[in-house]
Amino acid sequence: MISKEEMQQLKSENELLRLQLADITEMINIREEELEILRKKSAYTVLLKSTLDVNLEAITQMQLLISEEQQKVAGAAKREAAMENEIIQSLETEKEFYHIKKKYETARAAIIDLDNELAETASMYRQLAEANSRVAELQSSLEIALMENGQLKEKLKKPTIDPADK
């Protein structure tokens, strides 16, 4: 027969085996859940691949359409660039025109100013000529007055015999 100690040891080992069996069963259940998740993921992956293939075909068609549209856009861009160059040249011509017009107006204003100054200068020249003439006249009068003054001084210096003194 089995001794008490052996029995106790067998019970202990049996309990340990039950615990291990419960752990293994739980691990199997977890693995089965993981397998179920993987099966669902696999089915979803197949569905995604099918959707991806359809989308890939659609993208290929879209790329062809995009290529055609890009060619149309490139042609339109060239036409737009040509029109833009024409507009820029037109604006530059107009800008140059206004610049020349401004220079013309400035030159015209300067000529008018010069005409006005010339008229003023001519007037001032006449006034100066009149003033010079007047100065010359006054100088001549001054010289005559100085000469007369000198003659009078000379007469005053000469002793005159008064007929009453004789």
C-alpha positions in Angstrom: 0.0 0.0 0.0 0.8 3.5 -0.3 2.0 5.3 2.7 0.5 8.5 3.9 3.5 10.5 2.8 3.4 9.0 -0.6 -0.4 9.7 -0.7 0.2 13.3 0.3 2.9 13.6 -2.2 0.7 12.1 -4.9 -2.1 14.6 -4.0 0.3 17.4 -4.1 1.6 16.3 -7.5 -2.0 15.8 -8.7 -2.9 19.3 -7.5 0.1 20.7 -9.3 -0.8 18.8 -12.5 -4.4 20.2 -12.2 -3.0 23.7 -12.0 -0.7 23.1 -14.9 -3.6 21.6 -16.9 -5.7 24.6 -16.1 -2.9 26.9 -17.3 -2.4 24.9 -20.4 -6.2 24.9 -21.1 -6.3 28.6 -20.6 -3.3 29.0 -23.0 -5.0 26.8 -25.6 -8.2 29.0 -25.3 -6.1 32.1 -25.8 -4.3 30.5 -28.7 -7.7 29.5 -30.2 -8.9 33.1 -29.8 -5.7 34.4 -31.5 -6.2 31.8 -34.3 -9.8 33.1 -34.7 -8.5 36.7 -34.9 -5.9 35.7 -37.4 -8.5 33.9 -39.5 -10.7 37.0 -39.5 -7.6 39.1 -40.3 -6.8 36.8 -43.2 -10.3 37.0 -44.6 -10.2 40.8 -44.2 -6.8 40.8 -45.9 -8.2 38.9 -48.9 -11.1 41.4 -49.0 -8.6 44.3 -48.8 -6.5 42.8 -51.6 -9.5 42.5 -53.8 -10.5 46.1 -53.1 -6.9 47.1 -53.6 -6.8 45.4 -57.0 -10.0 47.2 -58.1 -8.6 50.5 -56.8 -5.3 49.9 -58.6 -7.2 49.4 -61.9 -9.1 52.6 -61.3 -5.9 54.5 -60.4 -4.3 53.3 -63.7 -7.3 54.6 -65.6 -7.1 57.9 -63.7 -3.4 58.2 -64.5 -4.2 57.9 -68.2 -6.8 60.6 -67.9 -4.5 62.8 -65.8 -1.8 62.3 -68.5 -4.2 63.5 -71.2 -5.3 66.4 -69.1 -1.7 67.4 -68.3 -1.0 67.6 -72.0 -4.0 69.8 -72.4 -2.9 72.0 -69.5 0.7 72.2 -70.9 -0.8 73.5 -74.2 -3.0 76.0 -72.4 0.0 77.1 -70.3 2.0 77.8 -73.4 -0.8 79.9 -74.8 -1.2 81.7 -71.5 2.6 82.4 -71.4 2.5 83.8 -74.9 -0.4 86.0 -74.0 1.3 87.1 -70.8 4.4 88.0 -72.8 2.3 90.1 -75.1 0.7 91.8 -72.2 4.0 92.5 -70.5 5.4 94.0 -73.7 2.3 96.1 -74.1 2.7 97.3 -70.5 6.4 98.1 -71.0 5.5 100.0 -74.2 2.8 101.9 -72.3 5.2 102.6 -69.4 7.8 103.9 -71.9 5.2 106.1 -73.6 4.2 107.6 -70.2 7.9 108.1 -69.3 8.5 109.9 -72.6 5.3 111.9 -72.2 6.5 112.9 -68.7 9.9 113.9 -70.0 8.2 115.9 -72.8 6.0 117.7 -70.2 8.9 118.3 -68.0 11.0 119.7 -70.9 8.0 121.8 -72.0 7.6 123.2 -68.5 11.3 124.0 -68.4 11.1 125.8 -71.8 8.1 127.8 -70.5 10.1 128.7 -67.4 13.1 129.6 -69.5 10.8 131.8 -71.7 9.5 133.5 -68.6 13.0 134.0 -67.3 14.1 135.3 -70.6 11.3 137.8 -70.7 12.2 138.8 -67.1 15.9 139.0 -68.1 15.0 141.2 -71.1 13.0 143.5 -68.9 15.7 143.6 -66.3 18.3 144.3 -69.1 16.2 147.2 -70.3 15.9 148.5 -66.8 19.7 148.0 -66.3 20.4 149.8 -69.6 18.1 152.7 -68.5 19.8 152.7 -65.1 23.3 152.7 -66.8 22.2 155.6 -69.0 20.9 157.5 -66.0 24.1 156.7 -64.1 26.2 158.0 -67.1 24.0 161.1 -67.3 24.4 161.6 -63.5 28.2 161.1 -63.8 28.3 163.6 -66.6 26.3 166.1 -64.6 28.5 165.4 -61.6 31.7 166.0 -63.7 30.2 169.2 -65.0 29.2 170.3 -61.5 32.7 169.4 -60.2 34.3 171.3 -63.0 32.1 174.3 -62.3 32.8 174.0 -58.6 36.5 173.9 -59.4 36.2 177.0 -61.6 34.3 178.7 -58.9 36.9 177.8 -56.3 39.6 179.1 -58.6 37.8 182.3 -59.0 37.4 182.6 -55.3 41.1 182.0 -54.8 42.1 184.8 -57.2 41.9 188.1 -55.4 39.5 190.3 -57.1 40.0 194.0 -57.0 36.9 195.6 -55.9 36.3 198.8 -57.9 35.3 200.4 -54.7 38.8 199.8 -53.3 40.5 201.6 -56.1 
